[in-house]
Amino acid sequence: MLHYSCDACKRPIHPHNDVRHVVKIEVFPAVEDMSGNSSTMTEEADHLDAMHEILERMGEEDLPFDDGARSLRFDLCDACRQRFVKNPLGIKTGKQLDFSNN
């Protein structure tokens, strides 16, 4: 039997008693077309020149190719899912006071 725990609070998630929520996050570089509009690689566009340049650079460098794309997956309990949905980026919402230097 598989055992799950919340990736945020580390509490065990029991499959018969608790609801397990899966959060999937994809991070990838945006590609700009010639008109300046943001698009993804799945849209119809000619990227052969860009791919050729990337392949040439890969041959020149000894480092592995890293385009910055990542796929992340997290298991959350119901309480942590509610917190995540309210603030997915984890931005602190407290007021920032700006005091003068006198």
N, C-alpha and C positions, 0 to 999 in steps of 0.2 A: 504494500500500500504506500502511495506517495504521501509525503508529509510536506506541507507548505507553511511558510511563515511570512509575515508582512515584511517587505523590504524597507519600510519606513520605521516602524516601531518594534520590529523583531518578534511580535507576538505570534504564537502558533495559530494557524488558520485551520480549523477542523472542517473537513469536507462535508460532513453531515449537519453540522450546527451553524456554521458561519458561511457567509458569502465571500468568495475570493474574487477580487477584481484584477484584471490584467491591464496594465498601462503600457502601450507601445509608443515609443518616440523615435522619429527618424530625423536625423540632422544631415543636411547635404548642402553643398554650395549652390546658390542660385546662378542661373546662366542668363546673361543679358543678351537680347537680340539686338539687331542693328538700330531699331527704333527707340531703344532704351527701356523697353518693357521687360519685366522679369518673366522668365519662362523656365520650364524644366526640360530635361533631356528627352522626355517622352513626347513633347510637342513636335510637330513637323517643322524641322529646320535642318539646314545643311551644316553639320558639325565636322565634316571630314577634315577641313584645314586645322581646326582646333585639335582634333584627335591626332593628326599627323605631328603637330608640334609637341603634344604630350608624349607621344611614342618616341620622338627624337630625344626629348629631354630624359626620358627613362633610360635610354641607351647610354647617355652621357654620364649619368649619376650612378654612384654605387649604392645609394640609399634606396630602400623600397618605396614604391609609389604610394602616396597617401593623399587622396583627394579630399579628406576631411569628412567623408560620409560615415555616419554611424547609425546603427539600429540598436535601440535599447529596449529592454523588456523588464517590467517590474510587477510583482504581485503585491496587492494592497488589501488590507482588511477594510471593512465598511467605513469605520471612523476615519482612517487615513485617506480613503478615497474621497470622502466628503471634504476634508481639508484640502486635498490636491485640486479638486474641481473648483473650489473657491479661489485658489491662488496657485495656479499650475507652475508659475515661474519662481515661486517662493520669495516674492518681492515684499520687503518689509513696508508696511503701510503706515507706520507711525509718523507723526508730523515732525518735520525737520525745522527746528528754529534757527534763525540766522541772527546772531547777536553782533552788535557793533564792537569794535576793538577798544573803546574808551573805558 
